[in-house]
């Protein structure tokens, strides 16, 4: 860690010195030419210095966040191993005095808390890579406001970065975005200092081997390359799921616990903001932006060591981490052995194994025991099963009878499938609403509001209309409504394109360039 911090500080100091040296060189040249303007040039020098300070802040902050994430992954792997042991113990129900209800709650708690920790660290990757602010305190370590929200695409209307929660001001894009990034603005500042000549001088600093600017970029790229630790993190998550499924498959009983049967497969879906874990009728899902972390420093507080993450995860008092160099002490005692084919007595050493330590519980997040609950932005549901064996007057085919004899509850599967389909459809509806809000209504200069107030009113009431649909329990009605809204969204996007084309034509008419604008109009 110390060597890495030293490299970061060296790069920051070198970048600052290279820019200051270049500005001094340009000022000296302007003095010689008699073109130096005291007020303007000093102001531009301060502007350039502030941009360099912001860039250095990005590198130092991202380095601290990355170190925190790396330590968090180490603790996460330990937590995963411990939860595997605890979950395994709940499967051995014959050796447990707890009631079935307590076992169910224990299993839900283990999976829910592991899932919440998994999402937290995934959001840490997002924070590190894009600077997106998903949690209130992610912005605690920011000293400079982000410029990303003002970045527009080539059409001049659509925003590049659309996070509804904004950005921290210390993401990689904050430096490298072609329009509003620190590097681009620094080059523009040097253009203001000495025209294209000044801009060229600064650009060469980023391309010149051994220069402070290039050294800075190299360190930023190293910090931003998270492929290795991402693979390590995802491998740990996959191993957690795989180990639990091995234990589940090794238990003969199919007694239902925690929402799933011991023969059910645990599944983990890792789609961003739609993460989900399912086990039989148990479903744990992230509710988009509703998942919030209230810790100071956000998802990745700077200064978090492995021990501090263990404290955060509740591991300190419940797991002992064995150092690689240490060996467990084995007590030995002598016992007498009388061989059957000899009258001689021999002694041999017998290893005395210490009694295994009980696995302590680690459940830092308080969960509810209800069949359906929302915990810190996580939806925890146990889909209700229907016992068809008690139904009267229901005719079953021989195939259904065979399924029931094999322990397959057809009605439960159908009910679970319908509920899952409904939840996924509602999640898609919510995502579509966010896309419309950000893509068509998020811009203060929206062409919709300029050219068609009625269309804007439709968009504004759209969310309320969709909300009313969610109260229905008719999946077919929801599906049909989704198709109509998809057509509406497609048409709306087309309308917006036409309004944009008309705006360009109107602008070019005023400039006397109508012929050049004819290609903008769609037939």
Secondary structure, DSSP 4 states (H G I P E B T S, - for coil): -HHHHHHHHHHHHHHHHHHHHHHHHHHHHHHHHT---HHHHHHHHHHHHHHHHHHHHHHHHHHHHHHHHHHHHHHHHHHHHHHHHHHHHHH-GGG--S-HHHHHHHHHHHHHHHHHHHHHHHHHHHHHHH-B--SGGGGTT--S---GGG-B-TTSSSBS---TT-B-S-SHHHHH-TTTSHHHHHHHHHHHHHHHHHHHHHHHHHHSTT-HHHHHHHHHHHHH--HHHHHHHHHHHHHHHHHHHHHHHT-----EETTEETTSPEEEE--TT--EEEETTEEEEE-GGG----STTTTS-TT--HHHHHHHHT-TTT--PPPTT-----EEEEEEEE-TT-S-EEEEEEEEPPPPPPPPP---S----SSEEEETTEEEEEPPP--GGG-SS----HHHHHHHHTT--HHHHHHHHHHHHHHHHHHHHHHHHHHHIIIIIS-TT-HHHHH-HHHHHHHHHHHHHHHHHTT---HHHHHHHHHHHHHHHHHHHHHHHHHHHHHHHHHHHHTT-HHHHGGG---
